[in-house]
C-alpha cells in the first residue's frame, strides 16, 4: 500500500496535474472563489432585471391609461405635481 503511494508521488504527470489544479483553484485570476462570487452577482442581477422588467410593464400600463383617459391624466397631475384649476386652492397635508 505504502509502495503504491510512493510510486504515485514519483509520477511526474500526477505531480504536474496536482500543481496545475492548485494553481487554478487558488492562484489564478479567475480562481474558484472568484467564480462563486460572480455566480452570486449574476443571480442578483437576474433578480434585479426581473424587478425592473415588472416596473416597466407597470409604467407602460399607467402611460397607456394616461394617454387614453383625460380624467386619469388630470388625477395624476393633481396628485403628483399638485396642479390645480382656476379659482381652486390646493392644501398639501403631510403625514
Order of alpha helices (4+ residues) and beta strands (2+ residues): alpha-alpha-alpha-alpha
